[in-house]
Amino acid sequence: GDGFVTSLELFAADGTQIAQLYGQRTEGMPEQACWREQVNALRTPGAAA
C-alpha cells in the first residue's frame, strides 16, 4: 500500500464541514513526512484523531 493519508478537516461551529485538505502526493508513493508533521503539530489534547 501507499501507507497513511493524512487530512486536515475544518468544521464550522454547527458541524458543517468547511474544508478538507490533503498533502500533495503521487499515487504509489507515500505522503510527504513534512505534511504529516505539520498537521500533527496542529493537534490539541483531547481532539479527535
Buried (B, 14 or more C-beta within 10 A) or exposed (E): EEEEEBEEEEEEEEEEEEEEEEBEBEEEEEBEEEBBEEBEEEEEEEEEE
